[in-house]
Amino acid sequence: MGGVSVSGPRFGLALFLTFMPLGASAQTSASASNLEQKILELGRSLSPSIIAATGALYAPLQEQPPYQGVHVHRDLRYGADDRNRLDVFAPEPLPAEARPVLIFVHGGGFVGGDKTRPGSPFYDNIGVWAARHGLIGINITYRLAPQYPWPAAIEDVGAAVRWAIQNAAPYGGDPDKIFLMGHSTGASHVAGYVSHPDLQPPGGDIAGAILLSGIYDLTTMQVGPGEKAYFGDDPSLYGERSALTGLSETHVPLFVAISDFDLVEMEKQGNQLNKTACELKHCPRFLLLPKHSHMSEVYSINTNDELLGNAILGFIKGN
């Protein structure tokens, strides 16, 4: 690995204006190289300490609230559970024309995670980035395993899509242009939504799905405690609860990304999804993000490291 690979029909990295986080200076090539070296040193594994160390590298590059020109509507309810909360990131003033809506679904190993934490710029960075680049951003929190096993998170993604279709317009959003984006476990839940139409709410169509380093096929992997907490411990159910088949056959446009120093299983799963879908003539747009890890790929969004962001914008623009 080490290079950037982009494939799939109609792919093009569109050029967009660079946004520099307020109060931050442009990274020099030397500092960028130093950041890449630290990501490499942290390696492919994932632990709370590695997540914290990666966050510490990128937090100084991010804005702090309040965000100039972006109005954040916090903790709006999209369902009955306490975790059915979402934040809307809209430009201020509102745009004259309706914008595509990007719904972001966080990770957390199926049993943890949240859309934001006090004192952390993550994952506000994604909503702010969306609002600054011609989109309306929505970050959601959803129910967790083991209390809420499969398909609870998929149902919550569907409820958030339904909320956006019904409520995005007053925030400047186009209800006919809803895009789902998930990272890690969040990508698995977005994949579950796309691949299981029977679990989607009536009228819950989306314009595209962006899958960053997710799990799509339980039958080919060593299933860990987090996966068992959500998908159950009966292997006979893993095939039908996996997303690979449905993703390979869906007509929903897909953007699939893995990172250069990703978790080994996520790298395998992303490559397998790309291969299987292309064999069925449903190639996703595929990106290998160079010199990034499982966490740095999303922590870098809304910095001057724009490769992933521009690729996502190109995908949305093309659909």
N, C-alpha and C positions, 0 to 999 in steps of 0.2 A: 504494500500500500504506500501511501505518501503522496499520490497525485490526486487531482480532482477528476472525478468521472461523472459525467452527466449524460443520461440517455433517456430515450422515450420520445414519443411523437411530439412535434411542435415545440421542443424545448429551446429556450433562449434565455440567457441571463440579461434581463433588461437593465438599462442604465437608469439609476434614480439619484436624486440629490442626496448627498451625504449629510447626515445630521450629527453634529458633534454634541455629546452630552454637556449640559450647562456646567460651567466651572471646571471642565476637564480640558486638558491640552491634548493635541494630537499625539498619538503614539509615534515615536520615531521608529525607524526600522530596527534599531538596536533594542529598544524596549519591547517591540513586538517579538523579536527573536528570543529575548529573555523569557517572555511569557510562554512562548512555545516550548522552550526548554523545560520550564517548570511543569507544564502540562505533561510533557514526556516523562519527567522524573516521577510524577504521581502515578503513572502507569495505567493499566487497563482495569484493575480491580476497583471495587466500590465498597466504601465503608463510611460511617458517619464522619470520621476524621478526614477522609479524602474529599467528601462532599464539602465539608467546612473549609478545607484548604483551597479547594477550587473556587468556592464562593469568595474567599478572602482575596484571591487574585483579581476577581472581576468586580467586586463591590465598589472599589474606588473609581472604576471607570463608568459607573452608573449615576444617573441623576438621583436626587433626593426630593421627596415631596415638600411643598406643593410643586406640581409640574407646570411650568409656564406654558400657557396655551392649550392645556389638556385638563378637562374636567373629569374627575373620577367619581362615579356614583357607586358608593360602597354598599356591600351586603344586601343587595336586592334579593328577594325571595323568589325562587322559581319552583319550589315544591314544599311539601309539608315537613320534611325532616330538618333538623337544626343545621345540617351540613348542606342543605340545598340553598346555597348562597352564591351570588355572582357579583362581580364588579364590572361596570361599564366604563370604558375609556373613550371619551368623545372629544374631538377638537373644540376649542372655544375661541371664537364663536362657531356655531354649527355650520357645516357646509351647505351651500345652496342646493347641491344635488346629493341624492342618497348614495352612500358608500357601501362597498362590500363589508360584511361582518365576519370577523375572525374570532371564533370561540376556542380558547385555549384550555386544555385539560391537563392538569399537572400529574406528575408521577408520585411514587412513594411506596413501591413494592407491594401494592394492592392493600396494604394495611395501614398506610400513613400518608402524610402529605397534606398540603393546603395551598390555596391560591396565593397567599401572602403570609408573612410573619412579621411581627413588630420589629422594626429596626433593620429589616432586610429589604434590599431592592428587588428581590426575586419573589414572585414572578410579575411584579408590576412592570418590570422592564419590557415584557412582551406586550402588555396592553398599551403602554406609552409609545413603544415603537410602532404599533399598529396605528394609533391615532395620529402619529406624525408622518405616516406614509400612505395616506389616502384610504385608510380603513377605519372601521369602528371596532375596538377591541373589547372582548368579553372574556374574563377569567372566571372559571367556575371551581367550586368545591363540591365534592360528591360523597356519597356514603361509602364506608370502608368495610372490608372483610376483617375479621370473620363474622361480625355481627350481621353484615349484609353481603351474603355471597352472590355468586353469579345468578341472574343477570342484573343485579341491583345497579351497578355502575353504568351499564348500558342504558338502563331505564332512565337514570339521571341525566345522561348525555342527551337522550331523547327529549326529556322534559326541558332541558336548557335550550335545545334547538326549537322546540315549540314556543318557549318563552320569547326567544329572539324573533321568530317569525311574527309573533303577535305584538311585540313591544319595542322592536328595534327602531322603528320609524321615528318616534319622537326624539331619539338620540342621534339621528342622522343616518341610520342604517337602512340598507335595502333588504327587505325580507325575502326577496327572490335570489339573493346572493349570499347565502350562509356557507361559510367554510369552517370545517372542524380541524383543529390542530392539536395533537397530543404528543407528549414526550414520555418515553419509557413506559411505565404502566399506563399513563394517559394515552399513549399511542395504541396500546393494547385495547383500551376501552373504546377509543374512536374506531379502531379496526373491527371490534365486536359489533358496534353500531352499524357500520357500513355493510358488514358481511351477514348480518341477520335481519333482513327486512321485516320479518315477522315480529321483531321486537321494537320496530320504529313506530312512533305515534302516527296517526293519520295525517297526511300532509307534511310529514317530517323530512321532505326531500332537502338535500344539501347540494351545493354547487361543486364541492370538491372536498377531499380529505388529505391532510398533511400528517404523515406518520414519521416521527423522529425516534429511531432506536427502540422499537417496540418488540413484543413477543406475539407471534401470529400462528404458531403451530406447536401445541403442547405435546403432540405425539412423537416428535423427533428430539425432545430435549429431556434433560434430567429435571424433573419438576421439584421445585423447592417448597419450603414452608409457606411463602407468600402466595405462590400459585395455588397450592392446595387449600389455603384459607379461602381463596376466592372461587376457584373452579371446582373445588371438592377433591376428595381423595380416591375417587373411582375412575381408574384409567379408561374404562369403557365409555365414559362420557366425554373424554378429551377431544375426540375427533369432531363431534358435533358442536362442541363449545369453542373450538378453535376458529380462527378467522381466515386461515389461508385459502380454503376453497372458495368461500364467498368473495374474498378480495380479488381472487384471480378471475372471477367471472363477472364482477360488478361492472356496471357502466358508469359509476361515479368516478370522475377523474381523480387519480391518486398521485401524490408526491411522496416518495419514500426516500429517507436519508439515513445514513449511518455515518459514524465519525471514524477518523483514521485510527484512534486509540480507543475504540469503543469496547464495551464488554464483549467477550468472545461470542457469547450466545446471541447478543443483539446483532453483531456483525453477520453471523450465520443466518439468523432469521431474516434480516433485511435482504441479503443476497438471495436467499431461497424464495422470498416473495417476488422479487424482481424476476428471477429466472422462471418461476412457475407461471406468473401472469403473462410474461412475454411469450412463453410456449403456447398459450391460449390466445395470442394476438391481442392481449389487453395490457400492453406494457405501461407501467407507471412511469412518471418522470423520476429518475433515480439520481441521487447525489451522494458521492463519497466526499465527506467534508474533511479536507486535509488538516493535519496538525491540531486536531481537537479530540477531546475525550467525551465520555458519555454525558458528563455534566457541563463541560465548558461550551458545548454546542448551543445550549439554551442560555447559559449565563452570559454569553458573548453578544446576544441580541440586544440592540440599542447601544452598542459601542461602535467605534469606527471600523470594526471587523465586520464587513457587510456581505460576505459571500453567501452565507445561509439566508440572510434577510432578503437579499436581491433575488436569490433563486426562488424563494417563497413568493415574493411579489410578482416575479415573472410567471409563475404558475397561476396565481390568482388572476392576473391580467389576461392570461390566455383562456380563462374559463368563465 
